[in-house]
Structure formats: structure tokens, C-alpha cells
Amino acid sequence: MHDTRGARLACSCVANSRGAGVEVEKSVGSALADTALPGNARDGLDLRYADGSQVTGNRLFGNGTVAARDSGITLPQVDRSWLTRNRIRDNADGLVDRRGTPSPPGQR
């Protein structure tokens, strides 16, 4: 999803792709719900410059390579987004990569 407003992906499976499972870039108010993202070559979910997103009830397993520092979910430059009830495990570089994402006040 690129340059969208209010796009929604639900009840789907994106598996074994050559890139990221799902990429959301320059988008506002996107939703990803109840989707399986296993075994993708890069990050399971890549949110970039995507504000106000809701990521709920997804399953992200076995994504990425250690050499590329891929994660279950990567969140560069994401603000005002919610990640709830997701199952994230066995990805190359851990759970969530938040480089470049602002932290809430008082947290680092």
C-alpha cells in the first residue's frame, strides 16, 4: 500500500514473498488485521512514514535474514499508530525495529 488513505487489508495470508510480506509507505489511517505473514524474504510488515495505522491480531513468523537486519515489523518514521494483539516470533532480527520512530514522552 503506497500513498493511500484509509486502506485496509484483513483476513489474508502473504507468505514466502521475495521482499517484505506487506509494505505500507506514505499512508495515513491504514489497517492490517487478522493476517498471516510467514516466511517472507525481508520484514514481515514494513511500515514507513505511515501515520495513524492500526495493526491488530496478525501473525508474523520466520521473516527476513539476519544479514539484512530484517524484523517481524519495522517502523521507521511512524507516528500515532497502534500495534495490538499481534503474534511475532522467530524473525531474523527479533520482534520490532523502531529505528527513526519517536518515543512517547518519558520513554526511550
Secondary structure as GFF3:
##gff-version 3
##sequence-region A 1 108
A	DSSP	beta_strand	8	10	.	.	.	ID=ss1
A	DSSP	beta_strand	22	25	.	.	.	ID=ss2
A	DSSP	beta_strand	31	33	.	.	.	ID=ss3
A	DSSP	beta_strand	36	38	.	.	.	ID=ss4
A	DSSP	beta_strand	45	48	.	.	.	ID=ss5
A	DSSP	beta_strand	54	56	.	.	.	ID=ss6
A	DSSP	beta_strand	59	61	.	.	.	ID=ss7
A	DSSP	beta_strand	73	74	.	.	.	ID=ss8
A	DSSP	beta_strand	82	84	.	.	.	ID=ss9
A	DSSP	beta_strand	87	89	.	.	.	ID=ss10
A	DSSP	beta_strand	96	97	.	.	.	ID=ss11
###
